[in-house]
Amino acid sequence: MSVLSLTSAPVRVLALSGALALAACGGGGDGGGGGGGQGTLQVSMTDAPACGFSSVFVTVNQVRVHTSASADVNASGWVNIDVVPARKIDLLSLTNGVLSVLGQTALPAGDYQQVRLVLAANTGGGANALANSVVPTGGTEQTLDTPSAVQSGIKINRPFTVARGTLTDLVLDFDACKSVVRRGNGTFGLKPVVTAVPVTVSGEVNGVVAASPGARVYAERNGVVVKATVADANGNFKLSPIEQSSTAGPVDVVVVPGEANGKATGIVRAVPVVVGTPTSISTGPITLPASAYRRVSGTVAPASAEATVRALQLVNGGTFEIASTAAASDTGAYSLFATERALPAAAPVIGTYQAGVPVTLLPVGTAAGKYTVQAASNAGATVSQPADVSAADVLVNLSF
């Protein structure tokens, strides 16, 4: 982890792979729900795997926090952490638990509700010409257009407490895959998808998948991805941080090796998440059977829905996300056929976690090649259609 100094003390800046973290520690002064006194807020960043890109860059100017979830950008009471100079961070360098700490500052102890991540705007020339940009796999760096709301701050509502005399970490996870929109005219836009996880109530799940470098690995609850990463060159992966609570329960770990590795999906169910204690999902590398990969593409209408498209698979009564992408904001077109997003045609294999015992993964033939393609609009509506890729690529059009 690298540490950079900021102009206002006490502030440190670090970078995380795919996530943004905030931390607070105690001091003196007045405060809110934390019982008075003062704490220190630290900010970091991390990322989930991206789809079809070698790099996804964002340039961070500032992080802002507020005690009210409804406070607008001009309200009083904001606490700001300025990143000086602004930092251009490759989100895709932040995987497998790598964090980039953006800074820290003193603030009143208490309960906070809102975080805003402020990005620099792209300009016509100079250092900020490509402040926010993408490098498509095999291509060259191109501008990533940011909406005006980004300049006022990407809004994340997530309660967290800064307690007097205590260090509290909050990680913001920037999902590059779902946040980058490919437009029909060949340009790229940012539709920010960012979540927050308090490190003090989070744990880690790790493992190894055999002969599958670059495999996508998801921690899911009820078919919703709560953390994602990619396996390294040796197949090792680390999912962190994952929130643990009395109501959240365990996670299902879904491994999608990708077309280049030519292997089927593996699912390990009911993996416990324990604060401060890593959970390894297997006593040795997970070996997955061979699989061909197929492609799904189509359009979502209207394009103004700015839909997120997911490929879901029903396996042994559970629903699991296998791939996702963002539909083009100008045409509604989407494609699940970049190398890391094509879908396995073979039967997935599934098993249940047991501590200290090798996981036995058994194929579910009835699920081979069968998916549900679901589109979710920016207003929260969903539509879906079945897709069977067991024999060939398929076209699936959806409409709200």
C-alpha positions in Angstrom: 0.0 0.0 0.0 1.4 3.4 -1.0 1.0 6.5 1.2 0.8 10.0 -0.2 0.6 13.2 1.9 -2.0 15.9 1.4 -1.7 19.6 1.9 -4.0 19.8 5.0 -2.9 17.9 8.1 -3.6 15.3 9.3 -4.3 13.7 6.0 -2.9 10.6 4.3 -3.8 9.3 0.8 -3.7 5.7 -0.3 -5.2 3.7 -3.2 -7.2 0.5 -3.0 -7.9 -2.0 -5.8 -11.5 -1.3 -6.8 -12.6 0.1 -3.4 -12.7 3.4 -1.6 -12.2 3.2 2.2 -12.9 5.6 4.9 -11.5 5.4 8.4 -12.1 7.3 11.6 -10.2 7.5 14.8 -10.8 9.5 18.0 -9.7 12.8 19.3 -11.3 15.8 21.1 -14.1 18.2 20.5 -17.9 18.2 20.0 -19.8 15.6 18.1 -23.1 13.9 17.4 -24.3 10.4 18.1 -20.8 9.2 18.8 -20.9 10.6 22.4 -18.9 13.8 21.7 -15.3 14.3 21.1 -13.4 14.2 17.9 -12.3 11.5 15.5 -10.3 11.2 12.3 -11.8 10.1 9.0 -9.7 8.2 6.5 -10.7 7.5 2.9 -9.6 4.7 0.6 -10.8 3.2 -2.7 -11.2 -0.3 -4.3 -12.8 -2.0 -7.3 -14.7 -5.0 -8.7 -13.5 -6.5 -12.0 -14.3 -4.6 -15.2 -15.7 -5.9 -18.5 -13.5 -5.7 -21.6 -11.1 -3.1 -20.3 -7.4 -3.1 -19.5 -7.7 0.1 -17.3 -10.5 2.3 -16.0 -9.1 5.6 -14.7 -10.8 8.1 -12.4 -9.3 11.3 -11.0 -10.3 12.1 -7.5 -10.4 15.7 -6.3 -12.2 15.4 -3.0 -14.2 13.3 -0.6 -17.1 14.8 1.4 -19.1 13.4 4.3 -22.3 14.6 6.1 -24.5 13.6 9.0 -27.6 13.9 6.8 -28.5 11.5 4.0 -30.6 14.2 2.3 -28.1 17.1 2.5 -27.5 18.7 -0.9 -24.1 19.8 -2.1 -24.6 23.4 -0.9 -25.8 22.5 2.6 -23.8 23.5 5.7 -22.1 20.8 7.8 -20.0 19.1 5.1 -16.6 17.8 6.1 -14.2 17.8 3.2 -11.0 15.8 2.5 -9.2 17.5 -0.4 -6.9 15.3 -2.5 -4.0 17.6 -3.5 -2.8 17.1 -6.1 -5.8 15.3 -7.6 -5.0 11.6 -8.1 -5.6 9.6 -11.2 -6.3 6.0 -10.1 -6.6 2.9 -12.2 -9.5 1.1 -10.6 -8.5 -2.2 -12.2 -5.3 -2.2 -10.1 -7.4 -2.4 -7.0 -8.4 -6.1 -6.8 -7.9 -9.0 -4.3 -8.1 -6.7 -1.3 -5.8 -3.9 -2.5 -6.8 -0.6 -1.1 -5.9 3.0 -2.0 -6.3 5.4 0.9 -7.2 8.8 -0.4 -6.8 10.7 2.9 -7.9 11.4 6.4 -9.0 14.4 8.5 -10.2 15.3 11.9 -14.0 15.6 12.4 -16.6 15.5 15.2 -17.4 12.1 16.5 -20.9 11.0 15.7 -23.2 9.3 13.2 -22.7 10.0 9.5 -25.1 9.2 6.7 -23.7 10.4 3.3 -20.5 10.3 1.4 -19.7 12.1 -1.9 -16.8 11.2 -4.1 -15.9 14.2 -6.2 -14.1 13.6 -9.5 -12.1 16.0 -11.7 -13.7 17.0 -15.0 -12.2 16.1 -18.3 -10.9 19.2 -20.1 -10.0 20.0 -23.7 -6.3 19.8 -23.1 -3.5 19.7 -20.6 -3.1 17.4 -17.6 -6.9 16.8 -17.2 -7.7 16.1 -20.9 -8.1 12.4 -19.9 -8.7 12.8 -16.2 -11.3 10.0 -16.4 -10.7 7.5 -19.1 -10.8 3.8 -20.2 -8.4 1.5 -22.1 -10.4 -1.1 -23.9 -8.7 -4.5 -24.0 -6.3 -4.3 -26.9 -7.1 -0.7 -27.6 -5.8 2.8 -26.6 -6.9 5.2 -23.9 -10.1 7.1 -24.5 -12.1 9.7 -22.6 -14.7 8.5 -20.1 -17.4 11.1 -20.1 -18.7 12.0 -16.6 -22.2 13.4 -15.9 -22.5 16.8 -14.3 -23.5 15.1 -11.0 -20.0 13.7 -10.8 -18.6 17.1 -10.4 -20.9 17.7 -7.4 -19.9 14.3 -6.1 -21.0 10.7 -6.6 -23.6 10.3 -3.8 -23.4 7.2 -1.5 -25.9 6.9 1.4 -24.5 4.5 4.0 -24.7 5.1 7.7 -21.4 4.8 9.7 -20.3 6.0 13.1 -17.1 7.8 14.0 -16.6 7.0 17.7 -14.4 9.1 20.0 -11.0 7.5 20.4 -11.8 4.7 18.0 -10.6 3.9 14.4 -13.4 3.1 12.0 -12.9 2.1 8.4 -15.4 2.5 5.5 -14.6 1.0 2.1 -16.2 2.4 -1.0 -16.4 -0.2 -3.7 -16.4 1.3 -7.2 -17.9 -1.3 -9.6 -16.2 -0.5 -12.9 -17.9 -3.2 -14.8 -21.4 -1.8 -14.1 -20.3 1.8 -14.1 -18.8 2.1 -17.6 -21.3 2.4 -20.5 -20.3 1.7 -24.1 -22.3 3.9 -26.4 -23.3 3.1 -29.9 -21.1 5.8 -31.4 -17.9 4.2 -29.9 -17.6 6.5 -26.9 -17.8 5.7 -23.2 -19.8 7.2 -20.3 -19.7 6.9 -16.5 -22.9 5.7 -14.7 -21.4 5.4 -11.2 -22.2 2.2 -9.2 -20.5 2.6 -5.8 -21.3 0.8 -2.5 -19.9 1.3 1.0 -18.8 -1.3 3.6 -17.6 -0.6 7.1 -14.4 -2.5 7.6 -15.0 -2.9 11.3 -17.9 -5.3 10.6 -16.4 -7.0 7.6 -14.5 -10.2 6.8 -12.6 -11.9 4.0 -13.1 -15.1 1.9 -10.2 -16.5 -0.1 -9.3 -19.5 -2.2 -7.6 -20.9 -5.3 -9.1 -22.0 -8.6 -6.9 -24.3 -10.6 -5.6 -23.3 -14.1 -7.9 -20.2 -14.2 -5.9 -17.0 -14.1 -8.2 -14.0 -14.5 -11.3 -15.9 -13.4 -14.1 -13.6 -12.1 -15.0 -14.5 -8.5 -18.2 -13.2 -6.8 -19.4 -13.2 -3.2 -23.2 -13.2 -3.5 -26.2 -13.1 -1.2 -29.5 -14.2 -2.8 -28.1 -13.7 -6.3 -26.8 -10.2 -5.6 -23.1 -9.6 -5.8 -21.8 -8.0 -2.6 -18.1 -8.2 -3.5 -16.2 -9.3 -6.7 -12.6 -9.7 -7.7 -10.4 -11.5 -10.3 -8.1 -14.4 -9.7 -4.3 -13.7 -10.0 -1.9 -15.5 -12.4 -1.8 -18.5 -10.0 -5.6 -18.7 -9.5 -5.5 -17.1 -6.0 -8.3 -14.8 -5.1 -9.4 -12.7 -2.1 -12.8 -11.2 -1.6 -12.5 -8.4 0.9 -14.2 -6.5 2.6 -17.5 -8.4 2.9 -19.9 -7.1 5.4 -20.8 -9.5 8.3 -23.9 -9.0 10.4 -26.5 -11.0 12.3 -29.0 -10.6 9.4 -26.7 -10.7 6.4 -25.6 -14.4 6.9 -23.1 -16.3 4.8 -22.2 -15.8 1.1 -22.2 -18.0 -2.0 -18.9 -17.9 -3.8 -19.3 -18.0 -7.6 -16.3 -18.6 -9.8 -16.6 -17.9 -13.6 -13.3 -18.9 -15.2 -13.9 -17.1 -18.5 -13.7 -18.1 -22.2 -9.9 -18.0 -22.3 -9.7 -20.7 -19.5 -12.5 -22.8 -21.0 -14.0 -24.1 -17.8 -17.5 -24.3 -16.3 -18.9 -22.2 -13.4 -18.2 -23.4 -9.9 -20.4 -22.4 -6.9 -19.6 -22.9 -3.2 -22.6 -22.3 -1.0 -23.0 -21.0 2.6 -19.5 -19.7 3.1 -19.3 -17.9 6.5 -18.1 -14.4 6.8 -16.3 -13.7 10.1 -15.0 -10.2 11.2 -11.3 -10.2 11.4 -10.8 -13.9 10.4 -10.3 -15.0 6.8 -12.3 -18.0 5.5 -10.7 -20.2 3.0 -13.3 -22.0 0.8 -11.2 -25.1 0.1 -8.2 -27.0 1.5 -6.7 -27.0 -2.1 -7.2 -25.6 -5.5 -10.8 -25.9 -6.9 -10.8 -27.9 -10.1 -13.6 -27.1 -12.6 -14.7 -29.1 -15.7 -14.2 -27.9 -19.3 -16.8 -25.8 -21.0 -17.5 -24.0 -24.2 -18.6 -20.3 -23.9 -21.5 -18.7 -25.7 -22.5 -15.1 -26.3 -25.7 -13.2 -25.5 -26.5 -9.7 -27.0 -29.4 -7.5 -27.8 -31.1 -4.2 -26.9 -33.0 -2.8 -24.0 -35.8 -0.3 -24.8 -36.0 2.5 -24.2 -32.4 3.4 -24.2 -33.2 6.2 -21.7 -33.7 3.4 -19.1 -29.9 3.3 -18.8 -30.3 -0.4 -17.9 -27.9 -2.7 -16.1 -28.1 -6.2 -17.7 -27.4 -9.4 -15.7 -27.1 -13.0 -16.7 -28.6 -15.1 -13.9 -28.6 -18.9 -13.5 -30.9 -21.1 -11.4 -28.9 -23.9 -9.8 -30.3 -26.3 -7.2 -33.0 -23.8 -6.1 -30.6 -20.9 -5.8 -30.2 -17.9 -8.2 -26.7 -16.7 -9.0 -25.3 -13.8 -11.1 -22.8 -15.1 -13.7 -22.2 -11.9 -15.7 -23.3 -8.3 -16.0 -22.9 -5.2 -18.1 -24.4 -1.8 -18.8 -26.6 -1.2 -21.8 -25.6 1.7 -24.1 -27.2 4.9 -23.0 -27.8 6.1 -26.6 -29.0 2.9 -28.3 -29.8 0.4 -25.5 -27.5 -2.2 -27.0 -25.7 -4.6 -24.7 -23.4 -7.6 -25.2 -22.3 -10.4 -23.0 -19.6 -11.5 -25.3 -16.3 -9.8 -24.3 -13.9 -12.5 -23.4 -14.5 -12.1 -19.6 -18.3 -11.9 -19.9 -19.3 -14.8 -22.3 -21.4 -17.5 -20.6 -20.4 -21.1 -19.9 -22.5 -23.6 -21.9 -21.6 -26.6 -19.7 -23.4 -27.6 -16.5 -22.3 -25.6 -13.5 -20.9 -27.5 -10.5 -22.0 -26.8 -7.0 -21.2 -27.8 -3.4 -21.5 -26.6 0.2 -18.7 -25.2 2.4 -17.5 -27.3 5.3 -14.6 -26.0 7.5 -11.4 -28.0 6.9 -13.0 -30.4 4.4 -12.5 -30.3 0.6 -15.6 -29.0 -1.2 -17.2 -31.6 -3.4 -18.6 -29.9 -6.5 -21.2 -31.8 -8.4 -22.6 -30.9 -11.9 -26.2 -29.8 -12.3 -27.1 -31.0 -15.8 -30.5 -29.4 -15.9 -28.9 -25.9 -15.6 -26.4 -26.4 -18.5 -26.5 -23.4 -20.8 -29.8 -22.0 -19.3 -29.9 -18.4 -18.1 -32.2 -15.6 -17.4 -31.2 -12.2 -18.9 -32.5 -9.5 -16.6 -32.5 -5.7 -17.2 -32.9 -3.2 -14.4 -33.7 0.4 -15.3 -32.2 3.4 -13.5 -35.7 3.8 -11.9 -35.5 0.3 -10.4 -37.9 -1.6 -12.8 -36.9 -5.0 -14.0 -37.7 -7.1 -17.1 -36.3 -10.5 -18.0 -36.2 -13.2 -20.7 -34.8 -16.7 -20.8 -31.6 -17.5 -22.8 -30.4 -21.0 -23.7 -26.8 -20.9 -24.9 -26.2 -24.7 -24.7 -25.9 -24.9 -28.5 -25.3 -21.4 -29.9 -25.1 -17.7 -29.3 -28.4 -16.0 -28.8 -30.1 -12.6 -29.3 -32.3 -11.4 -26.4 -34.1 -8.1 -26.7 -35.9 -6.6 -23.6 -38.4 -3.8 -23.2 -39.8 -2.0 -20.2 
